Amino acid sequence: MSKIIIIGPGHPLRGGLATFNQRLAKEFTANGDDCKIYSFSLQYPSIFFPGKSQYSDEPAPQGIKIESLINSINPFNWIKIGNRLKKKKPDIIVVRYWIPFMGPALGTIIRRVRKNKHTKIVCIADNIIPHEHHLGDKTFTRYFLKSCDAFITMSEKVLGDLRLFEKKKAAKLIQHPLYDNFGEAVSKVEARKSLGLAAEEKIILFFGFIRHYKGLDILLRSMADKRIKEAGIKLMVAGEFYGDKKQYAELIEQLDIKDRLILRTDFIPDSKVRNYLCAADAVIQPYRNATQSGVTPLAYHFEKPMVVTNVGGLASLVPHEKVGLVAEPDPISIADAILRFYQLGENYFIPHLRMEKQKYSWANLVNAITKLAEENTEC
């Protein structure tokens, strides 16, 4: 039995990172390891947080040990937590890295831990080069990366970005495991009834936090395509705005597409996720740029075909005209792909989805982390 610490968001913090970390902790525990999440007492100062709340109203996940201890902006806290973990001597620390803002805190904590000459540090890098750039990004990222022993990325894009900073240390590409912790699928009829949606309408889904790089504005322009209107296709937008929502409201009015939209633009709690996925005919990811997406493994789990743009690592995760369709990040190309989806029909994609999703297991990720820690020697 190994002692494992995951450093990253956990309940009561909400969002995809917390969900991922909790599911990973569950897998380590099922594997016989002693696993705990070290989360944040302060993740983002409220002035920097673009959404309505950082916290979930849902109960804590059962059977997972979470301590909310890390203050992202307090250097004295970083030293304290680093010294505590150094004394605890975990065998492996799995540390999540998603934005350079976290580089100083996480890098300092890990530097303290490494002084015990025992703990191996494996980073799961969601992003190396951020979607939205700020002064100090490269400096903070370099500081953090130097403190790690080995890396896991979940897309070729992030692996390539990592090698711009760190050329020698061990790194492995592992596909993002399926989000199988939102329950089993329900029928489309049942899901739509729970959401108050018409049973027979054609509905596509944009799901998740709304940020500029995710290209919702491009998709809205696709919805203004005359062919989409004639086909009777509606777009459901389910997720909270992270940024100025006024521009989207103005665009919707300008395009005169309000009657083709179903807007559910509040945070979607975990207990409601499956209803939104199961209610949709397909999931649409019209991103301007991307590394990987947590929406993709959600779609795989609920066996929903995807329309994605040919940016970053998205296309490699969605074999074209098998589990979904790949378009260019422009309104006409996306509209073409949506129409092609309905031409082929949802059932066309299901056998391919069921075959492809077998690659995405949590056990595979746990085994990769363990192997990297066992094989790695300090660089």
VOBA-1610 file (N, C-alpha, C; in pm, whole numbers, padded with zeros to 5 digits, always signed):
BEGIN
Met+00085-00120+00000Met+00000+00000+00000Met+00087+00124+00000Ser+00059+00215-00092Ser+00134+00340-00102Ser+00054+00454-00038Lys+00127+00553+00011Lys+00063+00673+00065Lys+00064+00780-00045Ile-00055+00821-00087Ile-00070+00913-00200Ile-00137+01042-00154Ile-00081+01155-00194Ile-00144+01285-00173Ile-00174+01346-00310Ile-00297+01388-00331Ile-00333+01465-00450Ile-00343+01611-00409Ile-00266+01697-00474Ile-00275+01840-00448Ile-00355+01905-00561Gly-00468+01962-00524Gly-00556+02023-00623Gly-00693+02044-00563Pro-00784+02106-00638Pro-00918+02135-00584Pro-00995+02010-00545Gly-01070+02022-00437Gly-01162+01918-00392Gly-01279+01984-00321His-01383+01907-00295His-01501+01959-00227His-01461+02031-00098Pro-01522+02149-00067Pro-01642+02206-00127Pro-01618+02291-00253Leu-01494+02301-00302Leu-01473+02367-00430Leu-01543+02286-00538Arg-01590+02355-00640Arg-01667+02288-00744Arg-01593+02295-00877Gly-01646+02223-00975Gly-01590+02229-01109Gly-01521+02099-01149Gly-01474+02099-01275Gly-01418+01977-01332Gly-01293+01927-01264Leu-01206+02018-01217Leu-01083+01974-01151Leu-01114+01901-01021Ala-01207+01955-00944Ala-01245+01888-00819Ala-01308+01752-00847Thr-01395+01747-00945Thr-01458+01621-00982Thr-01354+01517-01024Phe-01258+01559-01105Phe-01150+01471-01151Phe-01069+01420-01032Asn-01026+01511-00944Asn-00941+01472-00832Asn-01012+01373-00740Gln-01140+01396-00717Gln-01216+01307-00630Gln-01233+01169-00693Arg-01253+01165-00823Arg-01265+01035-00890Arg-01131+00962-00892Leu-01022+01038-00908Leu-00888+00977-00904Leu-00857+00923-00765Ala-00892+00999-00661Ala-00872+00951-00524Ala-00950+00822-00498Lys-01070+00816-00551Lys-01151+00696-00536Lys-01083+00576-00600Glu-01020+00598-00716Glu-00952+00488-00784Glu-00828+00442-00708Phe-00751+00537-00655Phe-00636+00499-00573Phe-00680+00418-00452Thr-00787+00462-00388Thr-00837+00392-00270Thr-00882+00251-00305Ala-00953+00238-00417Ala-00997+00106-00463Ala-00878+00017-00495Asn-00766+00079-00530Asn-00643+00006-00561Asn-00568-00038-00435Gly-00619+00001-00319Gly-00557-00037-00192Gly-00462+00066-00136Asp-00455+00183-00196Asp-00365+00288-00149Asp-00434+00378-00047Asp-00353+00441+00036Asp-00401+00542+00131Asp-00393+00677+00061Cys-00507+00734+00023Cys-00507+00854-00060Cys-00587+00965+00006Lys-00532+01086-00002Lys-00598+01205+00053Lys-00578+01320-00045Ile-00677+01409-00053Ile-00666+01531-00134Ile-00631+01649-00044Tyr-00526+01721-00078Tyr-00496+01849-00015Tyr-00551+01957-00108Ser-00661+02018-00066Ser-00729+02119-00146Ser-00697+02259-00093Phe-00775+02356-00136Phe-00748+02496-00106Phe-00845+02552-00003Ser-00791+02621+00097Ser-00874+02703+00184Ser-00908+02833+00112Leu-00817+02879+00027Leu-00842+02990-00064Leu-00782+02955-00199Gln-00868+02931-00298Gln-00819+02896-00430Gln-00792+03021-00513Tyr-00894+03103-00531Tyr-00879+03230-00602Tyr-00934+03342-00514Pro-00864+03454-00502Pro-00928+03571-00442Pro-01053+03606-00522Ser-01158+03647-00453Ser-01287+03670-00521Ser-01276+03771-00634Ile-01184+03865-00624Ile-01168+03966-00728Ile-01122+03904-00860Phe-01053+03789-00853Phe-01001+03723-00972Phe-01093+03613-01024Phe-01198+03581-00948Phe-01283+03468-00986Phe-01396+03517-01076Pro-01408+03462-01199Pro-01505+03516-01294Pro-01647+03466-01276Gly-01667+03359-01201Gly-01801+03303-01186Gly-01874+03358-01064Lys-01989+03298-01034Lys-02071+03345-00922Lys-02022+03292-00789Ser-01977+03168-00786Ser-01930+03109-00661Ser-01826+03001-00691Gln-01730+02988-00600Gln-01630+02882-00614Gln-01675+02753-00545Tyr-01788+02758-00475Tyr-01823+02650-00384Tyr-01950+02576-00424Ser-01951+02448-00395Ser-02065+02362-00425Ser-02161+02358-00307Asp-02290+02349-00337Asp-02391+02330-00233Asp-02420+02182-00209Glu-02359+02097-00286Glu-02387+01954-00276Glu-02305+01890-00164Pro-02350+01777-00110Pro-02277+01712-00001Pro-02140+01662-00047Ala-02050+01647+00048Ala-01915+01598+00018Ala-01923+01454-00032Pro-01834+01415-00124Pro-01833+01277-00172Pro-01796+01180-00060Gln-01862+01068-00059Gln-01841+00969+00045Gln-01710+00892+00023Gly-01642+00862+00134Gly-01525+00774+00128Gly-01398+00839+00075Ile-01395+00973+00062Ile-01278+01042+00010Ile-01229+01142+00115Lys-01102+01135+00150Lys-01044+01225+00251Lys-00996+01353+00184Ile-01051+01466+00227Ile-01017+01596+00169Ile-00985+01693+00283Glu-00871+01759+00274Glu-00837+01866+00368Glu-00818+01995+00290Ser-00890+02099+00327Ser-00882+02229+00259Ser-00784+02317+00335Leu-00659+02319+00289Leu-00550+02379+00368Leu-00468+02483+00294Ile-00465+02479+00162Ile-00370+02561+00086Ile-00430+02698+00054Asn-00354+02803+00085Asn-00392+02939+00050Asn-00305+02982-00067Ser-00367+03006-00181Ser-00291+03026-00305Ser-00211+03156-00308Ile-00239+03249-00216Ile-00171+03379-00221Ile-00089+03409-00095Asn-00073+03311-00008Asn-00002+03333+00119Asn+00127+03251+00124Pro+00243+03313+00099Pro+00369+03238+00097Pro+00401+03167+00229Phe+00358+03224+00344Phe+00382+03158+00472Phe+00305+03026+00479Asn+00185+03027+00423Asn+00105+02905+00416Asn+00173+02800+00329Trp+00231+02841+00216Trp+00298+02747+00126Trp+00411+02674+00200Ile+00488+02750+00276Ile+00600+02690+00350Ile+00548+02595+00458Lys+00442+02637+00528Lys+00382+02553+00632Lys+00331+02421+00576Ile+00256+02428+00465Ile+00201+02307+00406Ile+00313+02220+00349Gly+00412+02283+00286Gly+00525+02207+00234Gly+00598+02132+00343Asn+00620+02198+00456Asn+00689+02131+00568Asn+00606+02018+00626Arg+00474+02039+00633Arg+00386+01933+00684Arg+00393+01810+00595Leu+00386+01831+00464Leu+00391+01717+00372Leu+00529+01653+00370Lys+00632+01732+00388Lys+00767+01677+00394Lys+00779+01576+00509Lys+00721+01612+00626Lys+00727+01524+00742Lys+00639+01400+00724Lys+00527+01416+00653Lys+00437+01302+00633Lys+00497+01197+00540Lys+00591+01237+00456Lys+00660+01146+00363Lys+00565+01060+00279Pro+00473+01121+00208Pro+00393+01038+00115Pro+00486+00976+00010Asp+00446+00861-00041Asp+00527+00798-00146Asp+00517+00876-00276Ile+00397+00923-00306Ile+00374+00996-00431Ile+00286+01118-00400Ile+00323+01231-00455Ile+00232+01345-00462Ile+00193+01363-00607Val+00063+01362-00631Val+00008+01393-00764Val-00041+01537-00758Val+00020+01625-00836Val-00015+01766-00829Val-00073+01812-00962Arg-00188+01877-00954Arg-00254+01927-01075Arg-00198+02063-01110Tyr-00177+02086-01241Tyr-00132+02218-01286Tyr-00218+02260-01404Trp-00288+02374-01385Trp-00382+02417-01490Trp-00366+02563-01529Ile-00314+02646-01439Ile-00289+02786-01475Ile-00162+02835-01406Pro-00087+02927-01470Pro+00037+02977-01410Pro+00017+03046-01276Phe-00102+03102-01251Phe-00129+03166-01122Phe-00094+03076-01005Met-00112+02944-01023Met-00085+02849-00915Met+00062+02810-00905Gly+00143+02852-01002Gly+00283+02811-01005Gly+00361+02843-00879Pro+00357+02966-00828Pro+00434+02998-00708Pro+00393+02915-00586Ala+00262+02902-00562Ala+00215+02827-00445Ala+00254+02679-00456Leu+00218+02617-00567Leu+00244+02474-00581Leu+00393+02444-00591Gly+00466+02528-00663Gly+00610+02508-00676Gly+00682+02519-00543Thr+00640+02614-00459Thr+00704+02631-00328Thr+00673+02513-00236Ile+00546+02471-00234Ile+00508+02356-00151Ile+00590+02234-00188Ile+00600+02207-00317Ile+00668+02086-00363Ile+00818+02092-00335Arg+00876+02209-00348Arg+01019+02223-00317Arg+01048+02186-00172Arg+00957+02223-00080Arg+00976+02185+00060Arg+00965+02034+00076Val+00868+01974+00009Val+00846+01830+00022Val+00968+01751-00027Arg+01026+01794-00136Arg+01137+01720-00198Arg+01258+01707-00106Lys+01265+01790-00005Lys+01378+01783+00087Lys+01379+01654+00168Asn+01265+01581+00169Asn+01265+01455+00244Asn+01333+01341+00168Lys+01370+01365+00042Lys+01443+01267-00040Lys+01367+01135-00055His+01237+01139-00037His+01157+01017-00048His+01041+01032-00146Thr+00966+01141-00133Thr+00843+01158-00210Thr+00871+01187-00356Lys+00802+01117-00444Lys+00809+01144-00587Lys+00693+01235-00628Ile+00722+01331-00711Ile+00623+01430-00752Ile+00584+01406-00897Val+00459+01367-00919Val+00407+01346-01054Val+00301+01453-01081Cys+00325+01533-01182Cys+00230+01639-01219Cys+00135+01590-01327Ile+00006+01614-01308Ile-00091+01601-01416Ile-00112+01741-01471Ala-00062+01764-01591Ala-00065+01897-01652Ala-00187+01910-01743Asp-00283+01987-01702Asp-00400+02014-01785Asp-00367+02116-01892Asn-00290+02216-01855Asn-00240+02317-01949Asn-00098+02355-01906Ile-00017+02386-02004Ile+00115+02444-01977Ile+00114+02590-02023Ile+00068+02611-02144Ile+00048+02747-02196Ile-00100+02779-02181Pro-00134+02882-02102Pro-00275+02906-02070Pro-00355+02957-02189His-00487+02938-02182His-00576+02987-02287His-00578+03140-02291Glu-00568+03201-02173Glu-00571+03347-02161Glu-00440+03391-02097His-00366+03477-02165His-00228+03507-02127His-00219+03626-02032His-00121+03617-01939His-00098+03724-01844His+00052+03740-01821Leu+00090+03856-01772Leu+00229+03883-01739Leu+00277+03784-01633Gly+00394+03725-01653Gly+00451+03633-01556Gly+00419+03487-01581Asp+00339+03456-01683Asp+00299+03317-01709Asp+00420+03225-01722Lys+00516+03261-01806Lys+00631+03173-01832Lys+00717+03155-01708Thr+00737+03263-01634Thr+00819+03256-01513Thr+00756+03164-01410Phe+00627+03180-01386Phe+00557+03097-01288Phe+00556+02950-01330Thr+00536+02927-01461Thr+00532+02789-01510Thr+00669+02722-01496Arg+00774+02791-01534Arg+00909+02734-01519Arg+00940+02701-01373Tyr+00904+02792-01284Tyr+00928+02772-01141Tyr+00859+02644-01094Phe+00735+02625-01135Phe+00661+02506-01094Phe+00720+02379-01156Leu+00743+02379-01286Leu+00785+02257-01356Leu+00917+02204-01303Lys+01006+02292-01263Lys+01137+02248-01211Lys+01124+02168-01083Ser+01011+02182-01014Ser+00994+02113-00886Ser+00939+01971-00901Cys+00901+01932-01021Cys+00837+01802-01044Cys+00938+01698-01092Asp+00906+01570-01068Asp+00990+01460-01115Asp+00944+01406-01250Ala+00814+01403-01271Ala+00760+01344-01394Ala+00623+01404-01422Phe+00575+01380-01545Phe+00454+01447-01590Phe+00360+01352-01663Ile+00232+01380-01647Ile+00129+01317-01730Ile+00051+01429-01799Thr+00032+01416-01928Thr-00056+01507-02001Thr-00169+01426-02061Met-00276+01494-02096Met-00392+01425-02151Met-00420+01468-02294Ser-00321+01532-02358Ser-00331+01561-02501Ser-00191+01580-02557Glu-00178+01556-02687Glu-00051+01579-02756Glu-00011+01726-02749Lys-00112+01814-02754Lys-00084+01958-02749Lys-00013+01997-02620Val-00063+01950-02507Val-00001+01985-02379Val+00137+01920-02367Leu+00149+01798-02418Leu+00281+01732-02416Leu+00382+01814-02496Gly+00341+01863-02612Gly+00429+01946-02693Gly+00464+02076-02622Asp+00365+02138-02557Asp+00390+02261-02481Asp+00486+02235-02365Leu+00468+02121-02299Leu+00557+02085-02188Leu+00702+02077-02234Arg+00723+02019-02352Arg+00860+02001-02402Arg+00926+02133-02442Leu+00848+02239-02454Leu+00908+02371-02475Leu+00978+02421-02349Phe+00931+02372-02233Phe+00986+02415-02105Phe+01077+02308-02043Glu+01037+02184-02054Glu+01105+02074-01987Glu+01130+01960-02086Lys+01255+01949-02130Lys+01286+01858-02241Lys+01329+01718-02197Lys+01369+01700-02071Lys+01433+01575-02032Lys+01351+01487-01938Lys+01277+01546-01848Lys+01209+01466-01747Lys+01102+01377-01810Ala+01074+01265-01743Ala+00979+01167-01795Ala+00840+01227-01809Ala+00775+01197-01919Ala+00638+01244-01942Ala+00563+01139-02022Lys+00436+01121-01989Lys+00354+01020-02056Lys+00219+01079-02092Leu+00172+01045-02211Leu+00040+01086-02257Leu-00062+00979-02220Ile-00162+01018-02142Ile-00271+00929-02102Ile-00403+00998-02136Gln-00492+00927-02201Gln-00621+00987-02236Gln-00701+01018-02109His-00769+01130-02109His-00855+01172-01998His-00957+01062-01970Pro-00958+01006-01848Pro-01055+00898-01820Pro-01198+00948-01827Leu-01289+00852-01840Leu-01431+00886-01847Leu-01481+00939-01713Tyr-01564+01041-01719Tyr-01634+01085-01599Tyr-01752+00991-01576Asp-01727+00886-01500Asp-01830+00786-01475Asp-01893+00802-01338Asn-01869+00918-01275Asn-01919+00940-01140Asn-02042+01029-01136Phe-02110+01045-01249Phe-02234+01122-01253Phe-02356+01030-01267Gly-02335+00901-01247Gly-02445+00807-01257Gly-02458+00749-01396Glu-02542+00651-01409Glu-02566+00587-01537Glu-02663+00671-01621Ala-02659+00648-01749Ala-02745+00722-01841Ala-02892+00693-01814Val-02975+00793-01840Val-03120+00774-01839Val-03169+00797-01981Ser-03289+00758-02008Ser-03343+00773-02143Ser-03356+00921-02178Lys-03351+00950-02307Lys-03368+01087-02352Lys-03505+01142-02310Val-03606+01060-02317Val-03741+01102-02278Val-03744+01143-02131Glu-03684+01059-02045Glu-03682+01088-01902Glu-03600+01213-01872Ala-03484+01225-01938Ala-03397+01341-01915Ala-03465+01471-01957Arg-03530+01468-02072Arg-03597+01590-02119Arg-03717+01625-02032Lys-03786+01526-01985Lys-03899+01552-01895Lys-03851+01621-01769Ser-03737+01576-01715Ser-03684+01635-01592Ser-03641+01780-01611Leu-03605+01816-01735Leu-03560+01951-01765Leu-03669+02038-01829Gly-03786+01981-01846Gly-03896+02056-01904Gly-03878+02083-02052Leu-03819+01987-02124Leu-03794+02002-02267Leu-03888+01915-02349Ala-03915+01958-02470Ala-04002+01880-02559Ala-03933+01750-02600Ala-04008+01643-02602Ala-03952+01511-02628Ala-03904+01495-02771Glu-03966+01561-02867Glu-03939+01533-03008Glu-03848+01634-03076Glu-03807+01740-03009Glu-03726+01843-03074Glu-03583+01796-03099Lys-03521+01857-03199Lys-03378+01835-03225Lys-03299+01932-03138Ile-03223+01878-03044Ile-03151+01962-02948Ile-03004+01922-02942Ile-02916+02019-02965Ile-02773+02000-02947Ile-02730+02076-02821Leu-02619+02035-02761Leu-02582+02086-02629Leu-02441+02146-02628Phe-02433+02270-02580Phe-02305+02330-02541Phe-02302+02325-02390Phe-02202+02256-02334Phe-02201+02229-02190Phe-02072+02279-02126Gly-02085+02342-02009Gly-01967+02381-01932Gly-01954+02532-01917Phe-01853+02571-01842Phe-01827+02714-01821Phe-01812+02785-01955Ile-01869+02905-01963Ile-01867+02981-02088Ile-01752+03081-02082Arg-01648+03053-02161Arg-01531+03139-02169Arg-01503+03166-02316His-01433+03275-02344His-01415+03319-02482His-01353+03211-02569Tyr-01252+03140-02517Tyr-01181+03043-02600Tyr-01269+02925-02640Lys-01382+02907-02569Lys-01470+02794-02602Lys-01563+02821-02720Gly-01563+02944-02770Gly-01625+02971-02898Gly-01776+02968-02905Leu-01844+02995-02793Leu-01990+02996-02799Leu-02041+03098-02900Asp-01973+03210-02913Asp-02017+03311-03010Asp-02011+03259-03153Ile-01912+03174-03182Ile-01904+03113-03315Ile-02024+03021-03337Leu-02056+02944-03235Leu-02169+02852-03243Leu-02301+02928-03258Leu-02315+03040-03190Leu-02437+03120-03204Leu-02453+03168-03348Arg-02343+03204-03411Arg-02349+03244-03553Arg-02389+03125-03642Ser-02345+03006-03603Ser-02388+02886-03677Ser-02538+02867-03666Met-02593+02897-03548Met-02737+02882-03528Met-02818+02979-03613Ala-02754+03085-03659Ala-02823+03181-03747Ala-02826+03135-03892Asp-02757+03025-03921Asp-02756+02970-04057Asp-02899+02931-04096Lys-02939+02973-04214Lys-03076+02947-04261Lys-03108+02798-04262Arg-03009+02715-04294Arg-03032+02570-04301Arg-03062+02512-04164Ile-02996+02565-04060Ile-03019+02518-03924Ile-03162+02551-03881Lys-03206+02673-03917Lys-03342+02714-03883Lys-03444+02626-03953Glu-03422+02601-04081Glu-03516+02520-04158Glu-03523+02377-04107Ala-03411+02328-04051Ala-03407+02192-03998Ala-03472+02182-03860Gly-03503+02296-03800Gly-03569+02296-03669Gly-03478+02258-03554Ile-03349+02286-03567Ile-03252+02248-03465Ile-03242+02357-03359Lys-03242+02316-03232Lys-03224+02409-03121Lys-03092+02382-03049Leu-03039+02488-02991Leu-02915+02479-02912Leu-02947+02504-02766Met-02908+02409-02682Met-02917+02427-02537Met-02779+02464-02484Val-02770+02577-02415Val-02646+02622-02353Val-02661+02600-02204Ala-02579+02509-02149Ala-02589+02473-02008Ala-02454+02497-01940Gly-02447+02606-01864Gly-02323+02636-01796Gly-02317+02783-01758Glu-02229+02813-01665Glu-02220+02948-01610Glu-02125+03035-01692Phe-02160+03162-01706Phe-02073+03257-01774Phe-01950+03285-01688Tyr-01832+03269-01748Tyr-01707+03312-01686Tyr-01658+03431-01768Gly-01712+03546-01741Gly-01680+03664-01819Gly-01807+03744-01846Asp-01796+03839-01935Asp-01907+03930-01965Asp-02013+03861-02049Lys-02133+03843-01993Lys-02239+03777-02068Lys-02315+03875-02159Lys-02291+04005-02141Lys-02363+04105-02219Lys-02337+04089-02368Gln-02211+04055-02403Gln-02178+04041-02545Gln-02257+03928-02610Tyr-02284+03823-02535Tyr-02361+03711-02589Tyr-02508+03750-02606Ala-02562+03822-02508Ala-02701+03868-02518Ala-02719+03959-02639Glu-02623+04048-02660Glu-02630+04139-02774Glu-02620+04062-02906Leu-02533+03961-02910Leu-02518+03882-03032Leu-02645+03803-03062Ile-02706+03746-02960Ile-02830+03671-02978Ile-02940+03761-03035Glu-02947+03881-02983Glu-03048+03976-03033Glu-03017+04018-03177Gln-02890+04044-03203Gln-02848+04084-03338Gln-02878+03976-03441Leu-02854+03850-03403Leu-02875+03739-03496Leu-03021+03694-03502Asp-03103+03741-03406Asp-03245+03705-03401Asp-03263+03553-03392Ile-03197+03493-03292Ile-03201+03347-03278Ile-03254+03303-03142Lys-03311+03394-03067Lys-03353+03360-02931Lys-03449+03243-02929Asp-03536+03232-03030Asp-03634+03124-03033Asp-03571+02989-03062Arg-03443+02988-03100Arg-03372+02862-03128Arg-03277+02821-03016Leu-03285+02894-02905Leu-03194+02869-02793Leu-03269+02828-02668Ile-03206+02739-02591Ile-03253+02702-02458Ile-03138+02738-02364Leu-03154+02846-02289Leu-03044+02899-02208Leu-03060+02857-02062Arg-02967+02777-02015Arg-02962+02736-01874Arg-02824+02778-01820Thr-02807+02910-01807Thr-02673+02965-01785Thr-02644+02992-01637Asp-02677+02895-01555Asp-02633+02891-01415Asp-02539+02771-01402Phe-02467+02766-01290Phe-02380+02650-01266Phe-02465+02524-01260Ile-02419+02420-01328Ile-02491+02293-01330Ile-02434+02202-01221Pro-02510+02173-01116Pro-02458+02086-01010Pro-02439+01943-01059Asp-02353+01870-00991Asp-02322+01733-01032Asp-02446+01646-01046Ser-02542+01667-00958Ser-02662+01582-00958Ser-02748+01602-01083Lys-02726+01712-01156Lys-02806+01741-01276Lys-02730+01715-01407Val-02602+01685-01397Val-02519+01673-01519Val-02575+01570-01615Arg-02609+01451-01564Arg-02651+01345-01656Arg-02779+01381-01730Asn-02866+01459-01667Asn-02990+01495-01736Asn-02962+01581-01858Tyr-02867+01674-01846Tyr-02834+01759-01960Tyr-02767+01679-02072Leu-02675+01592-02035Leu-02608+01511-02139Leu-02707+01416-02205Cys-02790+01352-02125Cys-02881+01252-02181Cys-02995+01315-02260Ala-03026+01441-02232Ala-03133+01508-02305Ala-03092+01549-02445Ala-02962+01559-02471Ala-02913+01611-02598Ala-02903+01502-02704Asp-02914+01546-02830Asp-02885+01456-02941Asp-02734+01445-02961Ala-02665+01557-02944Ala-02520+01561-02962Ala-02463+01673-02876Val-02333+01663-02849Val-02260+01764-02772Val-02170+01842-02867Ile-02172+01974-02855Ile-02097+02061-02947Ile-01987+02133-02871Gln-01864+02125-02923Gln-01749+02195-02865Gln-01685+02282-02974Pro-01729+02408-02987Pro-01685+02494-03097Pro-01561+02577-03062Tyr-01465+02517-02994Tyr-01355+02591-02933Tyr-01267+02663-03036Arg-01219+02780-02995Arg-01118+02852-03074Arg-00981+02788-03059Asn-00950+02748-02936Asn-00826+02677-02907Asn-00853+02583-02791Ala-00772+02481-02780Ala-00799+02381-02677Ala-00675+02298-02652Thr-00671+02236-02535Thr-00572+02133-02506Thr-00650+02001-02510Gln-00714+01970-02400Gln-00815+01865-02401Gln-00938+01924-02336Ser-01045+01848-02328Ser-01167+01900-02269Ser-01229+01795-02178Gly-01273+01839-02059Gly-01344+01748-01971Gly-01482+01713-02021Val-01534+01790-02118Val-01665+01760-02174Val-01659+01633-02260Thr-01546+01611-02325Thr-01532+01493-02413Thr-01552+01362-02337Pro-01482+01339-02223Pro-01507+01214-02150Pro-01648+01204-02093Leu-01711+01319-02066Leu-01852+01315-02026Leu-01939+01262-02139Ala-01915+01314-02259Ala-01992+01269-02375Ala-01969+01120-02401Tyr-01844+01076-02387Tyr-01816+00933-02405Tyr-01893+00849-02304His-01891+00892-02178His-01958+00812-02075His-02107+00797-02106Phe-02170+00905-02147Phe-02314+00901-02174Phe-02344+00866-02320Glu-02240+00830-02394Glu-02252+00783-02532Glu-02326+00883-02620Lys-02277+01007-02613Lys-02333+01115-02694Lys-02233+01153-02804Pro-02275+01151-02930Pro-02187+01195-03038Pro-02146+01341-03018Met-02030+01376-03074Met-01976+01511-03055Met-01948+01577-03189Val-01967+01709-03191Val-01914+01793-03298Val-01809+01881-03234Val-01684+01868-03278Val-01574+01944-03219Val-01499+02018-03330Thr-01426+02120-03289Thr-01345+02193-03386Thr-01204+02136-03391Asn-01141+02158-03504Asn-01009+02101-03530Asn-00900+02189-03470Val-00901+02196-03336Val-00802+02277-03264Val-00745+02194-03149Gly-00618+02221-03114Gly-00556+02153-03001Gly-00568+02004-03011Gly-00608+01941-02900Gly-00618+01795-02897Gly-00757+01741-02920Leu-00854+01826-02954Leu-00992+01778-02963Leu-01013+01675-03073Ala-00962+01706-03192Ala-00989+01618-03306Ala-00932+01478-03286Ser-00818+01467-03216Ser-00758+01336-03195Ser-00842+01249-03102Leu-00928+01312-03022Leu-01013+01238-02929Leu-01148+01201-02988Val-01178+01257-03105Val-01310+01236-03167Val-01290+01192-03311Pro-01268+01062-03336Pro-01251+01014-03473Pro-01367+01057-03562His-01333+01121-03673His-01432+01184-03760His-01525+01082-03825Glu-01653+01114-03819Glu-01761+01030-03872Glu-01760+00890-03811Lys-01707+00881-03690Lys-01718+00758-03610Lys-01785+00790-03477Val-01714+00862-03389Val-01778+00901-03263Val-01834+01043-03271Gly-01807+01111-03380Gly-01857+01246-03397Gly-01806+01305-03526Leu-01807+01437-03532Leu-01765+01509-03652Leu-01669+01620-03614Val-01570+01643-03700Val-01470+01747-03677Val-01492+01858-03778Ala-01503+01981-03728Ala-01526+02099-03812Ala-01415+02200-03790Glu-01409+02298-03875Glu-01318+02410-03852Glu-01389+02511-03761Pro-01313+02593-03688Pro-01375+02686-03595Pro-01433+02810-03662Asp-01528+02786-03753Asp-01599+02897-03816Asp-01747+02858-03830Pro-01836+02955-03834Pro-01980+02925-03829Pro-02030+02833-03938Ile-01983+02850-04062Ile-02034+02768-04173Ile-01991+02623-04156Ser-01864+02602-04122Ser-01815+02466-04105Ser-01886+02393-03992Ile-01910+02464-03882Ile-01982+02404-03769Ile-02126+02373-03808Ala-02191+02465-03878Ala-02328+02440-03925Ala-02332+02318-04017Asp-02234+02307-04107Asp-02226+02190-04196Asp-02218+02061-04115Ala-02135+02063-04010Ala-02116+01942-03928Ala-02243+01906-03852Ile-02313+02006-03800Ile-02438+01980-03729Ile-02541+01916-03823Leu-02550+01970-03943Leu-02643+01913-04041Leu-02603+01772-04082Arg-02474+01750-04095Arg-02424+01617-04129Arg-02456+01517-04017Phe-02445+01563-03892Phe-02481+01476-03780Phe-02625+01428-03793Tyr-02716+01519-03820Tyr-02856+01479-03830Tyr-02883+01396-03956Gln-02801+01416-04057Gln-02813+01332-04177Gln-02776+01188-04146Leu-02668+01169-04070Leu-02625+01034-04034Leu-02714+00972-03927Gly-02758+01054-03833Gly-02844+01005-03725Gly-02763+00963-03603Glu-02820+00987-03486Glu-02750+00959-03360Glu-02708+00812-03349Asn-02793+00722-03391Asn-02764+00579-03375Asn-02644+00532-03457Tyr-02613+00605-03563Tyr-02496+00571-03645Tyr-02367+00571-03560Phe-02360+00662-03464Phe-02236+00683-03388Phe-02221+00591-03267Ile-02331+00535-03218Ile-02329+00463-03090Ile-02231+00346-03088Pro-02228+00256-03188Pro-02132+00145-03182Pro-01988+00193-03176His-01955+00300-03249His-01819+00354-03246His-01786+00415-03110Leu-01881+00485-03050Leu-01861+00541-02917Leu-01833+00432-02815Arg-01908+00324-02821Arg-01893+00215-02724Arg-01757+00147-02738Met-01708+00139-02859Met-01577+00077-02881Met-01463+00171-02837Glu-01475+00298-02874Glu-01368+00395-02846Glu-01356+00424-02697Lys-01465+00427-02624Lys-01463+00466-02483Lys-01388+00367-02396Gln-01364+00248-02445Gln-01291+00147-02367Gln-01147+00188-02337Lys-01094+00284-02414Lys-00955+00330-02393Lys-00941+00417-02268Tyr-01052+00469-02217Tyr-01046+00577-02120Tyr-01076+00527-01979Ser-00979+00464-01914Ser-01004+00406-01782Ser-00922+00477-01674Trp-00979+00484-01554Trp-00908+00542-01439Trp-00795+00451-01393Ala-00813+00321-01407Ala-00706+00228-01370Ala-00582+00253-01454Asn-00601+00285-01580Asn-00488+00314-01668Asn-00410+00435-01619Leu-00482+00538-01573Leu-00417+00657-01521Leu-00342+00628-01391Val-00405+00556-01299Val-00339+00521-01173Val-00213+00439-01198Asn-00221+00343-01290Asn-00104+00261-01322Asn+00009+00345-01380Ala-00026+00441-01464Ala+00075+00527-01525Ala+00144+00614-01420Ile+00068+00670-01327Ile+00126+00752-01220Ile+00221+00668-01134Thr+00174+00551-01096Thr+00255+00463-01011Thr+00384+00422-01080Lys+00374+00389-01207Lys+00493+00345-01282Lys+00593+00459-01298Leu+00544+00579-01329Leu+00634+00694-01342Leu+00706+00720-01210Ala+00635+00709-01099Ala+00697+00732-00968Ala+00801+00626-00936Glu+00772+00500-00970Glu+00864+00392-00942Glu+00991+00400-01027Glu+00976+00439-01153Glu+01089+00439-01245Glu+01172+00565-01235Asn+01113+00672-01186Asn+01181+00801-01192Asn+01292+00811-01088Thr+01399+00873-01132Thr+01505+00917-01041Thr+01517+01066-01056Glu+01558+01131-00950Glu+01563+01278-00953Glu+01652+01328-01064Cys+01598+01426-01141Cys+01672+01483-01253Cys+01753+01602-01207
//
